[in-house]
Amino acid sequence: MVTRRDRLGSMFSPINILRNLRKAREYALASLPLRAVRPAQGNLRTKFIVVIVSLEIVLMGVVSVVVERHQRRAILEQTRLRALSLGSSLAALSEGYLLSYNFAKLEQAVERVAVHEGDIIYAIAHLRDGKVAAFSGRNDLQGRLLHDLTSQRALQATAPLLQDIVLEIAGRGYDVAIPMFVPHSSKKWGTMRLGFSLKRAYLAIHQTRQALFLLSLGAIICGTSLAILLATRISKPIGQLVSEVLEITKGSYDHPIQVSARDEIGYLGQAFEQMRQSLELHLNSLSEEKQRLEEANIRLQQTQQQLMLLAARVAHEVNNPLAIIKTTFQIIRVQSLEKDQLQEQLMVVEQEIDRIARIIREIFAFARPNHQDDRTEVNAVLESLKPLLEQNFFKKRIALEMILEPGLPCIRTSSDHLKQVILNMVRNAEDAMPAGGRIVVQTVSKAKGVELSIADTGSGIPEIYRNRLFDPFFTTKEKATERGMGLGLAVSYGIIRGAGGTIEVESEVGKGSTFRVSLPACEA
Amino acid sequence: MVEPPAILLIEDEPLLLQNLQILLQHEGYRVRATCDGAAGIKQLKAQAFDLVITDLVMPGIDGFRVLDYLKFHCPQTVVLTVTGYLSSESASEARRRGAYDNLTKPFDYHLLKATIERALQKARRQKSSRPDKRTEAWGERAEQIQRAD
């Protein structure tokens, strides 16, 4: 005995399980909510500004320091030179007076220099022995020796000497000492000294510093503002673009993207706008298509309904005349019991009428779905059909055996539908045994349901047909008179499926076939 | 002497009605034939029947109304319904409203005979059990309401 499961069973094959799992996973992933787009947090802008400002500060700092140092050195150098040159001039002026010991003239010269140049703090003329010959503003020191370190050093100089000094009131300054030599000899005659104030120099340095500082500050401020401006100019259009695109993702595809910039960002905006336009076009055409499809679907459904109504009416209209014809012939048969040949012919007519009725039933039933609230007791239906079957089989030399398990639950189908299924399967069994045989109809309870089996001792179903048994319009009958519409098993399959059940066939060519129908019990 | 069972036929297709009457009379039943619901109910008022075989889809008073009438007035009578097409909805509905069984046209004669026999057995069983006074009272009250309609 070879078993072949039907299409329902193949649902549990490994390939199909994998396929279904994959489909389920895809579906689950697709239905996850979209990750929310985080709003721009201006990181780029801040970074940009910070970098520019830091750079600027460093730059300006370096520049300021360098320039200031340079300036200071230059100023001090200049001052030194000036001081030296003034000293030299004084020396040149006073040379003659020193040589001729003209103290009065020396005093004059010294005073004049001190007064004339604002930077000069003092001017001193020293004699050969170091005594003061003239001291600007300090006539009391005339003829005296000066014992401070600066003076000592100055008097020992053999070449012009510049010393840094710090005075009480005047502050920092230079002491310029110019040794005087007898012309054309190295004999020292005396020393001319100048005290040069660095007040002005330092003022200039201070001013320079201030100016540099202010300049740096100004530059930094300007730079920062510029950086902020620039950053904003870049990030604002980006922000605009982002908000416009977000608008579109919300669904308003007809909102044009506009970016108020004409550079690369503007170009980006244009590109986005093009994309939006194309999206809008596609969506519009898609929604048009969808509408068209929906309309077509509605029309299709209407057509379907009309067809069903038509089928019902046709069936009804045809069945009435058929019933009349059949009962008329029945009457004729009853009234002419003796004439055997007539009986035979009348039986043929009756059978043909049955054939028409069967075709009508099959077409109609094929177009019709099951009803959900039906309940039937299998055994009751079988019992009610028993007399009919027995009578039919008697003529065809088929033995019928019914083994019905008592107390079976009811199933989810109407008794008419169940009758149709049973009669269809029984008819198939009959057709498989033209020379007679045995049909066993059995009902057992199985796993919260009922199993109904119809076994015959007929010719069996070849392997190649078993897959197609339940296909609509499939028939193995060769003779046209025996062929129906081939819908019998297809209809039965539909009814069984509608009741939530399964149907299997076991068959061995030459030995017979068994159809097993499993139907679940209807819930209480 | 036991009287043969009384069967009432209600069928709007006249030729079919005629044929059924002939066939059933040949079987030995007492058959009354009516071609619409109103006439059928009139017959029901006039005499008691063991079995009623009625078409469901008829103009005017249809099979369902006949079922309702029978439920109230003749609960002892067994009803078989006949339909022109395999409509499980009508069949279930008919059963809910009191029909014993349903046959589809064109019915197999032997199936018809077998079903009638079963129905009559049921009727005999019902007759032997004591009549229900409450159902009778209901029947009277329903009749009063109907007359008031």
Contacts between the chains, C-beta under 8 A, distances in Angstrom:
chain1	res1	chain2	res2	distance
A	312	B	85	5.8
A	312	B	87	7.4
A	315	B	84	7.0
A	315	B	85	4.1
A	315	B	86	7.6
A	316	B	57	7.4
A	316	B	84	3.9
A	316	B	85	4.9
A	317	B	84	7.9
A	319	B	84	4.8
A	319	B	85	6.2
A	319	B	104	7.3
A	319	B	105	4.2
A	319	B	106	5.9
A	320	B	13	5.2
A	320	B	16	6.7
A	320	B	84	6.0
A	320	B	105	6.3
A	322	B	105	6.9
A	322	B	106	4.2
A	323	B	13	7.5
A	323	B	16	5.3
A	323	B	105	4.0
A	323	B	106	3.8
A	323	B	107	6.9
A	324	B	13	6.7
A	324	B	15	4.6
A	324	B	16	4.9
A	324	B	19	6.4
A	325	B	106	7.7
A	326	B	106	4.6
A	326	B	109	7.5
A	327	B	16	6.4
A	327	B	19	3.6
A	327	B	20	6.2
A	327	B	23	6.2
A	327	B	106	7.8
A	327	B	109	7.3
A	328	B	15	7.7
A	328	B	19	5.6
A	330	B	19	7.5
A	330	B	23	5.9
A	330	B	109	5.0
A	331	B	19	5.9
A	331	B	22	5.3
A	331	B	23	6.0
A	331	B	26	7.7
A	334	B	23	6.9
A	334	B	26	5.5
A	353	B	106	6.7
A	354	B	108	7.7
A	357	B	106	5.1
A	361	B	86	6.1
A	361	B	104	7.9
A	364	B	85	6.2
A	364	B	86	6.4
A	365	B	86	5.9
A	368	B	86	7.7
A	370	B	88	7.5
A	371	B	88	4.8
A	371	B	89	5.7
A	371	B	92	6.9
A	373	B	92	6.7
A	374	B	88	5.8
A	374	B	92	5.8
A	384	B	101	7.6
A	384	B	114	7.1
A	384	B	115	7.1
A	384	B	118	7.0
A	385	B	111	7.8
A	387	B	110	6.9
A	387	B	114	4.4
A	388	B	108	6.2
A	388	B	110	5.3
A	388	B	111	4.9
A	388	B	114	6.3
A	391	B	110	5.5
A	414	B	88	3.7
A	414	B	91	6.2
A	414	B	92	6.0
A	415	B	91	7.5
A	415	B	102	7.9
A	416	B	86	5.5
A	416	B	88	5.5
A	416	B	91	5.5
A	416	B	102	6.9
A	416	B	104	6.8
A	417	B	86	7.9
A	417	B	88	6.1
A	420	B	86	7.1
